[in-house]
Amino acid sequence: MTPSPLVRAAAIGAPVLLFLYGSLRLLDGADGHHDKGGPLWNAGHALFFVAFLLLGALTVGVRRLVPVRTFGQRWLANVATAFGVFGAACFLVVITGDLSPAFADAFPLPGPLELAGPALFQLGVLTLLVLLVRAGRLPVWSPALVFAGFVAIAVNLDFIPLAAVLLLGGLAPLNPRQPAGVRRTT
């Protein structure tokens, strides 16, 4: 099965947007503090928001690539997708709150979900990628690079640009290159 145009675009677009967000975050914090509500903060978080919209869509699209032959495989793929989408939604709520204090006051994400959301997102995405490796549809280094990107962010948010490069490398096989003049058949 060939990745959909949305999966192909998200596999490249989300890491690029995360790189831009991380770079703006570094610029914003160059003076020792982040100017919440300032132009770099808002621009960066807008990019971060779109990146997570793409990552949520990527999660659903990757699920469609996972071959399932048994109930257990289907259950695991579906649970991983649910975790990934739920985690992406948690990110979107937090990012929206970072962009709008009024939203954060009206719809605060409970503390446990602020911790569980990112973990569920990562677990869901990594599980789907490993299922694709097991099916022979992704190289083994793909989820390894994505995992390394997640670890980089966990170590220090200043490593988001590095993490984005690792994610780009890990997700790039979902956007296979095709020689010019070759038509893809489905």
PASELUM-17240 format. One line per 4 residues: number of its first residue (from 1); for each residue x, y, z of C-alpha. Coordinates in pm, whole numbers, plus 50000, padded with zeros to 5 digits. Layout:
NUM) X/Y/Z  ...
// end
This chain:
1) 50000/50000/50000  50130/50345/49908  50121/50630/50160  49846/50883/50087
5) 49940/51235/49975  49850/51359/50326  50084/51107/50493  50360/51193/50247
9) 50317/51567/50310  50286/51529/50688  50596/51308/50708  50802/51597/50575
13) 50591/51899/50671  50547/51824/51042  50922/51790/51114  50998/52102/50909
17) 50738/52300/51107  50877/52160/51433  51225/52269/51327  51098/52620/51256
21) 50910/52627/51588  51219/52510/51777  51436/52767/51601  51195/53051/51684
25) 51180/52923/52041  51560/52944/52064  51558/53296/51919  51284/53403/52158
29) 51476/53265/52455  51817/53403/52350  51789/53677/52613  51721/53427/52890
33) 51341/53434/52889  51055/53360/52655  50824/53651/52569  50484/53481/52603
37) 50247/53652/52365  50531/53813/52170  50569/53780/51792  50828/53498/51803
41) 50626/53311/52067  50303/53342/51868  50460/53259/51530  50642/52961/51676
45) 50335/52827/51851  50125/52870/51536  50381/52652/51353  50379/52407/51645
49) 49999/52387/51625  49999/52311/51252  50277/52055/51304  50060/51868/51553
53) 49757/51885/51326  49976/51717/51064  50109/51464/51316  49754/51372/51417
57) 49662/51324/51051  49985/51129/50996  49891/50895/51280  49557/50814/51120
61) 49715/50779/50776  49991/50550/50901  49728/50325/51061  49584/50269/50715
65) 49925/50141/50601  49949/49879/50876  49848/49537/50748  49634/49345/50994
69) 49564/48976/50966  49441/48895/51315  49212/49048/51573  49514/49114/51797
73) 49699/49303/51525  49391/49509/51446  49334/49583/51815  49697/49691/51869
77) 49698/49912/51559  49367/50072/51656  49472/50134/52017  49803/50280/51899
81) 49612/50511/51664  49375/50617/51942  49672/50690/52171  49846/50890/51897
85) 49540/51098/51810  49446/51155/52175  49802/51263/52254  49810/51497/51954
89) 49479/51647/52072  49629/51705/52418  49921/51886/52254  49676/52101/52055
93) 49486/52202/52371  49810/52303/52545  49939/52492/52241  49608/52675/52205
97) 49630/52768/52571  49984/52898/52515  49852/53117/52234  49541/53231/52423
101) 49544/53273/52802  49163/53309/52787  49141/52963/52627  49379/52822/52888
105) 49162/52964/53166  48838/52838/53011  48965/52493/52906  49264/52394/53118
109) 49408/52054/53042  49419/51857/53367  49772/51802/53495  49770/51424/53448
113) 49675/51469/53082  49960/51716/53032  50192/51428/53124  49996/51140/52971
117) 49913/51313/52641  50269/51340/52510  50353/50989/52633  50046/50841/52464
121) 50122/51027/52142  50478/50895/52137  50374/50541/52229  50103/50538/51962
125) 50323/50668/51682  50616/50443/51771  50390/50138/51790  50249/50208/51444
129) 50598/50258/51300  50719/49932/51458  50418/49752/51311  50521/49885/50969
133) 50878/49763/51030  50744/49418/51122  50541/49415/50799  50854/49501/50598
137) 50718/49842/50497  50968/50060/50687  51337/50020/50766  51421/49938/51128
141) 51605/50267/51171  51288/50468/51103  51122/50424/51446  51468/50433/51606
145) 51526/50785/51470  51176/50895/51573  51240/50757/51924  51572/50943/51939
149) 51388/51263/51843  51135/51210/52123  51419/51150/52370  51595/51470/52258
153) 51282/51673/52336  51245/51502/52675  51606/51587/52762  51571/51959/52683
157) 51318/52164/52489  51610/52354/52336  51682/52034/52143  51357/52064/51943
161) 51543/52159/51620  51768/51853/51659  51463/51639/51737  51291/51772/51425
165) 51586/51664/51211  51573/51317/51369  51196/51299/51312  51244/51408/50952
169) 51494/51127/50900  51268/50874/51069  50952/50975/50887  51111/51035/50545
173) 51052/50674/50431  50679/50754/50447  50742/50996/50159  50929/50776/49912
177) 51106/50949/49627  51023/50845/49278  51246/50894/48973  51127/51162/48731
181) 50904/51028/48457  50797/50719/48654  50425/50694/48717  50306/50539/49038
185) 50028/50285/49002  49789/50194/49278
// end
